Amino acid sequence: MFDFEKLEVYNEARQMNKKVFENIIIPLQVDTYILEQLKRAQLSVLLNISEGTGRMSRPDKKRFYVMARSSLNEVVSLLQVLTDLKILKQAVYDEIYIQAEKISKMLLGMIRSMTTKIE
């Protein structure tokens, strides 16, 4: 088992990834630019968490966790656009949004732990 697979934040992001792909990317007819941007951002969250876990130095780990959190912000923004355009149902948005908030808080905790000095 890889270290990232043990992380609650990774497994939460993986579940969110599945929801986004199952509910938005696969079934909905969405502008290809928005769709590709959403795919890239959503996968970036998951992949940056796993890649950061594999890094050895705290600053390097932190950089990937920051990128994951930034990509998560991008996902939420894109989901808001789809909801505003009535492409995405509010209930699906709300469910994913709650999960995104949880992941964001977890990532922030990980980022902050990489900043704290070890004594």
Legacy VTK file of the C-alpha trace (Angstrom):
# vtk DataFile Version 3.0
C-alpha trace
ASCII
DATASET POLYDATA
POINTS 119 float
0.000 0.000 0.000
1.294 3.476 -0.884
1.449 6.122 1.853
-1.074 8.391 0.102
-3.658 5.590 0.129
-3.621 5.760 3.938
-4.551 9.452 3.979
-8.148 10.336 4.758
-7.826 13.448 2.568
-6.743 11.354 -0.425
-9.654 8.943 0.007
-12.073 11.859 0.413
-10.696 13.479 -2.756
-10.966 10.140 -4.543
-14.659 9.883 -3.604
-15.232 13.449 -4.777
-13.439 12.672 -8.029
-15.804 9.750 -8.611
-18.861 11.942 -7.945
-17.688 14.655 -10.314
-16.966 12.187 -13.103
-20.168 10.168 -12.594
-22.497 13.155 -12.203
-20.966 15.785 -14.469
-18.155 14.816 -16.797
-19.593 11.581 -18.166
-23.362 12.258 -18.462
-23.759 16.004 -19.065
-23.496 17.857 -22.308
-21.102 20.619 -21.281
-18.970 22.999 -23.318
-15.752 21.142 -24.070
-13.537 23.900 -22.655
-15.357 23.846 -19.307
-15.434 20.059 -19.311
-11.696 19.716 -19.988
-10.850 22.377 -17.404
-13.007 20.600 -14.812
-11.387 17.247 -15.602
-7.888 18.682 -15.286
-8.630 20.530 -12.053
-10.456 17.610 -10.444
-7.709 15.140 -11.282
-5.084 17.668 -10.175
-6.514 17.611 -6.642
-6.135 13.854 -6.394
-2.788 13.615 -8.155
-1.129 16.453 -6.223
-2.115 14.866 -2.912
-0.564 11.555 -3.938
2.525 13.169 -5.440
3.061 15.398 -2.403
2.912 12.389 -0.122
5.802 10.845 -2.034
8.055 13.877 -1.625
10.725 13.776 1.043
11.136 17.404 2.137
8.484 19.404 3.968
8.673 22.368 1.536
8.262 20.022 -1.417
5.290 18.254 0.199
3.734 21.611 1.070
4.039 22.833 -2.530
1.985 19.884 -3.821
-0.643 20.240 -1.092
-0.975 23.945 -1.947
-1.428 23.021 -5.625
-4.080 20.442 -4.670
-5.969 23.066 -2.652
-5.718 25.607 -5.483
-7.097 23.054 -7.931
-9.924 22.322 -5.511
-10.834 26.031 -5.531
-10.903 25.873 -9.318
-13.209 22.837 -9.247
-15.661 24.602 -6.937
-15.655 27.687 -9.147
-16.356 25.598 -12.248
-19.156 23.754 -10.439
-20.668 27.136 -9.542
-20.619 28.121 -13.214
-22.381 24.889 -14.167
-24.943 25.387 -11.398
-25.562 29.016 -12.395
-26.185 27.869 -15.971
-28.636 25.209 -14.704
-26.472 22.451 -16.189
-25.735 20.980 -12.775
-28.528 20.282 -10.290
-28.296 22.239 -7.058
-28.527 19.041 -4.977
-25.496 17.523 -6.730
-23.601 20.793 -6.349
-24.442 20.971 -2.643
-23.274 17.407 -2.034
-19.957 17.935 -3.823
-19.493 21.374 -2.230
-19.715 19.927 1.296
-17.101 17.334 0.395
-14.879 19.996 -1.214
-15.040 22.102 1.964
-13.968 19.110 4.032
-11.060 18.361 1.687
-10.013 22.021 1.690
-9.867 22.096 5.484
-7.892 18.851 5.572
-5.413 20.168 3.017
-5.061 23.434 4.920
-4.179 21.462 8.045
-1.585 19.500 6.084
-0.151 22.710 4.613
0.067 24.330 8.022
1.765 21.253 9.467
4.453 21.559 6.780
5.097 25.159 7.847
5.444 24.473 11.563
8.990 24.133 12.800
10.008 20.760 14.178
11.634 21.094 17.578
LINES 1 120
119 0 1 2 3 4 5 6 7 8 9 10 11 12 13 14 15 16 17 18 19 20 21 22 23 24 25 26 27 28 29 30 31 32 33 34 35 36 37 38 39 40 41 42 43 44 45 46 47 48 49 50 51 52 53 54 55 56 57 58 59 60 61 62 63 64 65 66 67 68 69 70 71 72 73 74 75 76 77 78 79 80 81 82 83 84 85 86 87 88 89 90 91 92 93 94 95 96 97 98 99 100 101 102 103 104 105 106 107 108 109 110 111 112 113 114 115 116 117 118
